[in-house]
Amino acid sequence: MISILDNSIQHYRSLQSKNIVLAYKGSASNELLDTILSIVDNKIKYLEPHAKLRRKVYTIVVELLQNIYHHLDIKTLQEYILEDLDAILFLLLKTDEGYEIIIGNYIAQKDTIALKSRLESICRMSLEEIKNTYREALNNGEFSAKGGAGLGFLDIARRSGKQLEYQFEKVPDRDFSFFTLKVKISLSSE
């Protein structure tokens, strides 16, 4: 898989050709994520003339931020990383084709294998298989220890209609990786 952020200069140049709608790097709290959602909602209403695409972007942003909030273990991170922690990354870009959302957060190394396996499984599915798997999971009604039915990434892939791009970058000398996920959304995504 090609690295999402191959190197800083290349990434910076690619961002120059895109409209940054919102960028955030820092700590996470429920109030902060609500504020990000409010800003995204207001900016998308202003920028995007297509109501369907506005709803799709907003719904995916909600799912991504909920995923970050519910799976980010700040207490454990602070035990291992003693400095002030910039725990999350959120970037919403408007492109010629639609939108890109890039999120990132720290994840315990022991949890990367299961998450990578889940994402690889979703990436191997066709859009029709994703939709069917999503419906089956909804009908089964099984919930994880974090409260969800494991539907988050399926729902994101289903709504975006695009391949999810991700990477795990090991934090040197720590039992953590930085997980990055990129989601592309276009009006034609069905």
Secondary structure, DSSP 8 states (H G I E B T S, - for coil): ---TT--HHHHHHHHHTSEEEEEEEE---HHHHHHHHHHHHHHHHHH---HHHHHHHHHHHHHHHHHHHHH--HHHHHHH--S----EEEEEEE-SSEEEEEEEEEEEHHHHHHHHHHHHHHHHS-HHHHHHHHHHHHHHT---TTSS-S-HHHHHHHHH-S--EEEEEE-TTSSEEEEEEEEEEETT--
